[in-house]
Structure formats: C-alpha cells, structure tokens
Amino acid sequence: MIPIHIPWQKVYALSIHTEKFFSEIVPAHSLTHSFKAFYSSSPNERELNTLEINELEAKIDELIQLCTDLEGKITVMQMDKENWAAEKSRLLEKNDLARNKVEAMIMRLKALEQD
C-alpha cells in the first residue's frame, strides 16, 4: 500500500478561508469523486495514486491563493467604500452651503426689488 500524504494544514487553512465559498468554487461531486476510492471498502480501491494527491494539493493551493486574493480585494473595496462615504459627506456639505448662499442671494434680490 502506498503511504498517503494529505496536506492537512492546507486543507484546514482552506476550510477556514472558504467555508461559505467552498461549495461554489469546488463542486461537492468533484471531491466525492476524488475521495471515492479512499473511502471504498476494497483495499485496492483505497489507494490514491501520487498524481491524484498532487492534483488535489494543487487545487487546494489554488483555492487558498484565491481566498487570499479575495480577502485583499475585499479589504480594498471596504477602504474605497469608506473613502466614498467621506467624499459623499463632504459633497453634501458643499451642496448645503451652496444652497444656503443661493437662497440668501435670492432673498437679497427680492428685498432690493421691493425697495
């Protein structure tokens, strides 16, 4: 029997990063298919060849990298959102100031017309 090396640290890291995304990124049937031989009752079917393990490890590495990238993008988007909210607040203040100035001018013009 070939010893099986499963990168449990990577699997654990992946599960932490992708709990809610995991089912969308990797369909359950692909994992079921990959691990079917491992969980079957026949000893010959339990052996996963090195290629399958390497492919799974590569997929896990890709998913971890994807999660890291997504976390970075989320952080950038949250910072952008905060910046846009601050800019919106400044623009609303400017708009109010301009409105007040225009209303004051209109009142002065009406007062001049009445004189």
Z-matrix of the N, CA and C atoms (Angstrom, degrees):
N
C 1 1.445
C 2 1.526 1 108.73
N 3 1.324 2 116.79 1 135.69
C 4 1.458 3 122.75 2 179.96
C 5 1.524 4 108.76 3 -79.24
N 6 1.347 5 118.21 4 130.03
C 7 1.467 6 118.73 5 176.84
C 8 1.528 7 109.82 6 -65.83
N 9 1.279 8 114.46 7 138.42
C 10 1.460 9 120.02 8 -176.62
C 11 1.520 10 108.97 9 -103.87
N 12 1.318 11 114.82 10 123.57
C 13 1.463 12 120.36 11 176.00
C 14 1.525 13 107.86 12 -106.38
N 15 1.299 14 116.93 13 109.69
C 16 1.459 15 121.46 14 178.02
C 17 1.522 16 107.08 15 -106.96
N 18 1.324 17 117.41 16 125.77
C 19 1.466 18 120.83 17 -178.05
C 20 1.525 19 110.71 18 -74.52
N 21 1.321 20 116.53 19 77.93
C 22 1.460 21 120.89 20 -174.15
C 23 1.512 22 112.71 21 -61.73
N 24 1.345 23 117.43 22 -33.58
C 25 1.467 24 119.25 23 178.32
C 26 1.519 25 110.48 24 -63.37
N 27 1.316 26 116.57 25 -39.87
C 28 1.461 27 120.06 26 178.31
C 29 1.524 28 110.58 27 -69.28
N 30 1.314 29 116.73 28 -40.36
C 31 1.464 30 120.50 29 178.47
C 32 1.522 31 109.42 30 -61.98
N 33 1.332 32 116.66 31 -43.26
C 34 1.462 33 120.99 32 179.71
C 35 1.532 34 110.42 33 -64.68
N 36 1.331 35 116.75 34 -44.99
C 37 1.465 36 120.27 35 178.90
C 38 1.523 37 110.22 36 -61.35
N 39 1.316 38 115.93 37 -41.19
C 40 1.457 39 120.28 38 178.37
C 41 1.516 40 110.91 39 -62.58
N 42 1.317 41 116.87 40 -42.64
C 43 1.457 42 119.33 41 -178.46
C 44 1.514 43 111.37 42 -66.20
N 45 1.335 44 117.38 43 -33.27
C 46 1.457 45 120.51 44 177.64
C 47 1.522 46 110.28 45 -67.87
N 48 1.332 47 116.20 46 -46.05
C 49 1.454 48 120.74 47 -174.88
C 50 1.522 49 113.46 48 -74.48
N 51 1.317 50 117.36 49 -27.97
C 52 1.462 51 118.43 50 -168.02
C 53 1.511 52 115.10 51 -125.00
N 54 1.301 53 118.54 52 23.93
C 55 1.453 54 119.04 53 -176.79
C 56 1.517 55 112.17 54 -49.96
N 57 1.333 56 117.85 55 -51.76
C 58 1.448 57 119.00 56 -176.10
C 59 1.519 58 113.06 57 -81.61
N 60 1.363 59 117.87 58 -20.41
C 61 1.455 60 120.10 59 -179.15
C 62 1.519 61 113.50 60 -94.47
N 63 1.325 62 116.81 61 -15.92
C 64 1.457 63 121.49 62 -168.46
C 65 1.520 64 112.59 63 -55.59
N 66 1.313 65 117.39 64 -46.07
C 67 1.458 66 119.74 65 -176.70
C 68 1.520 67 111.76 66 -67.76
N 69 1.345 68 117.69 67 -26.23
C 70 1.458 69 120.31 68 178.36
C 71 1.526 70 111.15 69 -78.31
N 72 1.319 71 117.24 70 -35.99
C 73 1.467 72 121.08 71 -174.81
C 74 1.523 73 111.50 72 -81.00
N 75 1.312 74 117.42 73 -47.44
C 76 1.463 75 121.74 74 -179.29
C 77 1.516 76 108.14 75 -119.42
N 78 1.327 77 116.94 76 109.42
C 79 1.458 78 118.42 77 179.25
C 80 1.525 79 111.57 78 -58.56
N 81 1.314 80 115.92 79 142.67
C 82 1.460 81 121.05 80 -177.15
C 83 1.521 82 111.73 81 -58.35
N 84 1.339 83 117.26 82 -35.25
C 85 1.463 84 119.05 83 -177.45
C 86 1.522 85 112.07 84 -64.56
N 87 1.351 86 119.12 85 -28.70
C 88 1.469 87 119.40 86 179.76
C 89 1.528 88 110.71 87 -69.98
N 90 1.341 89 116.67 88 -38.81
C 91 1.463 90 119.04 89 176.05
C 92 1.520 91 110.57 90 -70.00
N 93 1.316 92 116.34 91 -40.19
C 94 1.463 93 119.94 92 178.33
C 95 1.516 94 109.96 93 -59.52
N 96 1.319 95 116.07 94 -44.16
C 97 1.458 96 120.32 95 179.16
C 98 1.529 97 110.68 96 -62.83
N 99 1.331 98 116.42 97 -43.13
C 100 1.461 99 120.29 98 -177.14
C 101 1.527 100 112.51 99 -65.98
N 102 1.330 101 116.29 100 -37.81
C 103 1.461 102 120.20 101 -176.59
C 104 1.532 103 113.64 102 -96.74
N 105 1.324 104 117.56 103 1.13
C 106 1.458 105 120.89 104 -177.32
C 107 1.528 106 111.53 105 -57.92
N 108 1.324 107 116.40 106 -45.18
C 109 1.465 108 120.17 107 -179.04
C 110 1.525 109 110.92 108 -63.68
N 111 1.335 110 116.19 109 -36.68
C 112 1.460 111 119.98 110 -178.34
C 113 1.524 112 111.68 111 -65.19
N 114 1.307 113 116.69 112 -36.73
C 115 1.468 114 120.13 113 -176.01
C 116 1.531 115 113.67 114 -94.07
N 117 1.310 116 118.14 115 -0.85
C 118 1.462 117 119.34 116 179.95
C 119 1.527 118 109.93 117 -72.67
N 120 1.304 119 115.32 118 165.10
C 121 1.463 120 119.74 119 -174.78
C 122 1.525 121 113.01 120 -80.76
N 123 1.300 122 118.44 121 -22.16
C 124 1.460 123 121.37 122 -178.14
C 125 1.525 124 110.38 123 -80.18
N 126 1.360 125 117.46 124 130.49
C 127 1.469 126 119.97 125 179.08
C 128 1.523 127 112.93 126 -58.84
N 129 1.323 128 117.37 127 -36.78
C 130 1.468 129 119.81 128 179.39
C 131 1.530 130 111.35 129 -65.38
N 132 1.314 131 116.90 130 -34.48
C 133 1.465 132 120.83 131 -179.28
C 134 1.522 133 111.79 132 -78.68
N 135 1.334 134 117.84 133 -15.63
C 136 1.468 135 120.74 134 -179.31
C 137 1.513 136 113.03 135 -75.98
N 138 1.295 137 116.08 136 -20.94
C 139 1.455 138 119.36 137 -176.89
C 140 1.527 139 110.05 138 -74.81
N 141 1.293 140 115.17 139 122.61
C 142 1.460 141 120.32 140 171.76
C 143 1.521 142 106.28 141 -97.34
N 144 1.296 143 115.43 142 130.50
C 145 1.460 144 115.62 143 179.25
C 146 1.527 145 110.53 144 -75.23
N 147 1.291 146 115.40 145 163.36
C 148 1.461 147 122.15 146 -175.83
C 149 1.521 148 111.57 147 -59.79
N 150 1.298 149 116.76 148 -35.53
C 151 1.461 150 120.30 149 -179.44
C 152 1.518 151 111.28 150 -62.92
N 153 1.316 152 117.65 151 -45.20
C 154 1.465 153 121.17 152 178.75
C 155 1.524 154 110.97 153 -61.78
N 156 1.320 155 116.43 154 -42.03
C 157 1.471 156 120.65 155 179.73
C 158 1.525 157 109.89 156 -64.71
N 159 1.332 158 116.82 157 -43.31
C 160 1.461 159 120.41 158 178.68
C 161 1.526 160 111.42 159 -63.54
N 162 1.329 161 116.00 160 -39.07
C 163 1.467 162 119.73 161 177.63
C 164 1.523 163 110.62 162 -64.17
N 165 1.323 164 116.78 163 -43.53
C 166 1.467 165 120.19 164 178.35
C 167 1.525 166 111.00 165 -63.67
N 168 1.319 167 116.26 166 -41.66
C 169 1.462 168 119.75 167 178.96
C 170 1.524 169 110.66 168 -63.79
N 171 1.325 170 117.11 169 -39.48
C 172 1.468 171 120.87 170 178.19
C 173 1.527 172 110.40 171 -65.04
N 174 1.339 173 116.70 172 -41.01
C 175 1.468 174 120.20 173 177.68
C 176 1.526 175 110.64 174 -63.34
N 177 1.317 176 116.41 175 -41.24
C 178 1.467 177 120.48 176 178.76
C 179 1.522 178 109.89 177 -63.89
N 180 1.340 179 117.16 178 -43.11
C 181 1.461 180 120.88 179 177.90
C 182 1.532 181 110.88 180 -60.21
N 183 1.334 182 116.17 181 -42.83
C 184 1.467 183 120.61 182 178.82
C 185 1.526 184 110.77 183 -62.43
N 186 1.329 185 116.21 184 -42.64
C 187 1.461 186 120.00 185 -179.73
C 188 1.528 187 111.61 186 -66.52
N 189 1.316 188 116.70 187 -39.23
C 190 1.469 189 120.00 188 177.10
C 191 1.526 190 109.46 189 -63.34
N 192 1.338 191 117.06 190 -43.62
C 193 1.460 192 120.39 191 178.65
C 194 1.527 193 110.70 192 -63.92
N 195 1.332 194 116.83 193 -41.17
C 196 1.456 195 120.86 194 178.12
C 197 1.524 196 110.50 195 -61.30
N 198 1.316 197 116.94 196 -43.20
C 199 1.465 198 121.20 197 178.72
C 200 1.520 199 110.98 198 -63.29
N 201 1.316 200 116.68 199 -42.35
C 202 1.460 201 120.68 200 178.32
C 203 1.529 202 110.13 201 -61.97
N 204 1.325 203 116.00 202 -44.20
C 205 1.467 204 120.27 203 178.12
C 206 1.526 205 111.16 204 -62.03
N 207 1.330 206 116.21 205 -44.16
C 208 1.462 207 120.17 206 179.98
C 209 1.520 208 111.58 207 -64.14
N 210 1.328 209 117.20 208 -39.73
C 211 1.465 210 120.05 209 177.44
C 212 1.522 211 110.43 210 -61.95
N 213 1.332 212 117.17 211 -40.67
C 214 1.465 213 121.02 212 177.21
C 215 1.516 214 111.83 213 -63.70
N 216 1.330 215 116.17 214 -43.34
C 217 1.462 216 120.25 215 178.96
C 218 1.525 217 110.95 216 -64.96
N 219 1.312 218 117.12 217 -39.73
C 220 1.465 219 120.82 218 178.34
C 221 1.524 220 110.14 219 -62.24
N 222 1.320 221 117.09 220 -42.75
C 223 1.467 222 121.12 221 178.63
C 224 1.520 223 110.51 222 -61.00
N 225 1.337 224 116.85 223 -45.60
C 226 1.468 225 120.82 224 178.51
C 227 1.522 226 110.57 225 -61.84
N 228 1.324 227 116.56 226 -43.35
C 229 1.463 228 120.34 227 -179.50
C 230 1.526 229 111.19 228 -64.72
N 231 1.320 230 117.81 229 -38.11
C 232 1.461 231 120.28 230 177.86
C 233 1.531 232 110.60 231 -65.78
N 234 1.324 233 117.26 232 -40.30
C 235 1.460 234 120.34 233 177.35
C 236 1.526 235 110.45 234 -64.98
N 237 1.339 236 117.05 235 -42.12
C 238 1.466 237 120.94 236 176.44
C 239 1.522 238 110.92 237 -59.95
N 240 1.317 239 116.06 238 -42.28
C 241 1.467 240 120.58 239 -179.92
C 242 1.529 241 110.38 240 -61.01
N 243 1.326 242 116.27 241 -43.45
C 244 1.467 243 120.04 242 178.61
C 245 1.523 244 110.88 243 -63.61
N 246 1.338 245 116.72 244 -41.76
C 247 1.466 246 120.68 245 178.52
C 248 1.522 247 111.13 246 -63.91
N 249 1.329 248 116.68 247 -42.11
C 250 1.455 249 120.10 248 179.47
C 251 1.524 250 111.45 249 -66.19
N 252 1.325 251 116.98 250 -37.18
C 253 1.466 252 120.38 251 178.15
C 254 1.531 253 109.89 252 -64.91
N 255 1.333 254 117.22 253 -41.07
C 256 1.464 255 120.62 254 178.35
C 257 1.529 256 110.42 255 -65.90
N 258 1.335 257 116.61 256 -41.91
C 259 1.467 258 120.05 257 178.25
C 260 1.527 259 110.83 258 -64.28
N 261 1.313 260 116.66 259 -40.67
C 262 1.471 261 120.56 260 177.85
C 263 1.524 262 109.96 261 -60.26
N 264 1.316 263 116.55 262 -43.70
C 265 1.458 264 120.95 263 179.39
C 266 1.531 265 110.61 264 -60.96
N 267 1.333 266 117.22 265 -45.50
C 268 1.476 267 120.86 266 178.19
C 269 1.525 268 111.21 267 -61.58
N 270 1.329 269 116.63 268 -42.66
C 271 1.459 270 120.11 269 -179.49
C 272 1.527 271 111.52 270 -66.61
N 273 1.325 272 117.03 271 -37.71
C 274 1.465 273 119.77 272 177.03
C 275 1.528 274 110.92 273 -64.23
N 276 1.334 275 116.52 274 -39.58
C 277 1.465 276 120.31 275 176.92
C 278 1.528 277 110.79 276 -63.27
N 279 1.339 278 117.02 277 -44.41
C 280 1.462 279 120.75 278 177.82
C 281 1.524 280 110.81 279 -61.48
N 282 1.324 281 115.90 280 -40.86
C 283 1.463 282 121.23 281 179.94
C 284 1.527 283 110.02 282 -62.51
N 285 1.316 284 117.00 283 -44.60
C 286 1.469 285 120.55 284 178.62
C 287 1.525 286 110.99 285 -62.69
N 288 1.324 287 116.92 286 -42.97
C 289 1.460 288 121.43 287 178.84
C 290 1.523 289 110.62 288 -61.12
N 291 1.333 290 116.76 289 -45.49
C 292 1.466 291 120.90 290 179.17
C 293 1.524 292 110.64 291 -63.84
N 294 1.320 293 117.15 292 -41.82
C 295 1.467 294 120.96 293 178.84
C 296 1.533 295 110.06 294 -60.97
N 297 1.328 296 116.84 295 -44.90
C 298 1.461 297 120.67 296 179.99
C 299 1.530 298 111.10 297 -62.43
N 300 1.344 299 117.29 298 -40.69
C 301 1.461 300 120.75 299 178.46
C 302 1.520 301 111.09 300 -64.30
N 303 1.330 302 116.51 301 -43.90
C 304 1.469 303 120.40 302 179.75
C 305 1.525 304 109.90 303 -63.97
N 306 1.329 305 117.79 304 -43.25
C 307 1.464 306 120.53 305 178.53
C 308 1.526 307 110.86 306 -62.49
N 309 1.333 308 117.36 307 -39.39
C 310 1.466 309 120.78 308 178.29
C 311 1.524 310 110.44 309 -64.23
N 312 1.352 311 116.78 310 -41.66
C 313 1.470 312 119.99 311 177.93
C 314 1.519 313 111.22 312 -62.65
N 315 1.321 314 116.55 313 -42.78
C 316 1.468 315 120.95 314 179.01
C 317 1.519 316 109.94 315 -60.83
N 318 1.327 317 117.11 316 -43.68
C 319 1.470 318 120.32 317 179.28
C 320 1.532 319 110.80 318 -62.86
N 321 1.352 320 118.02 319 -40.65
C 322 1.458 321 120.61 320 178.80
C 323 1.518 322 111.09 321 -66.22
N 324 1.355 323 116.27 322 -39.82
C 325 1.466 324 119.35 323 178.06
C 326 1.519 325 111.28 324 -64.16
N 327 1.318 326 117.22 325 -41.28
C 328 1.466 327 120.34 326 178.54
C 329 1.529 328 109.64 327 -64.75
N 330 1.336 329 116.74 328 -38.67
C 331 1.469 330 120.01 329 178.78
C 332 1.519 331 110.27 330 -65.67
N 333 1.320 332 118.70 331 -37.98
C 334 1.460 333 122.08 332 178.51
C 335 1.522 334 110.81 333 -67.28
N 336 1.332 335 116.85 334 -38.47
C 337 1.468 336 121.00 335 179.99
C 338 1.539 337 109.66 336 -64.20
N 339 1.296 338 117.58 337 -37.31
C 340 1.463 339 120.82 338 -177.30
C 341 1.543 340 110.87 339 -72.96
N 342 1.293 341 118.17 340 -23.18
C 343 1.471 342 120.83 341 -179.51
C 344 1.469 343 109.78 342 -80.90
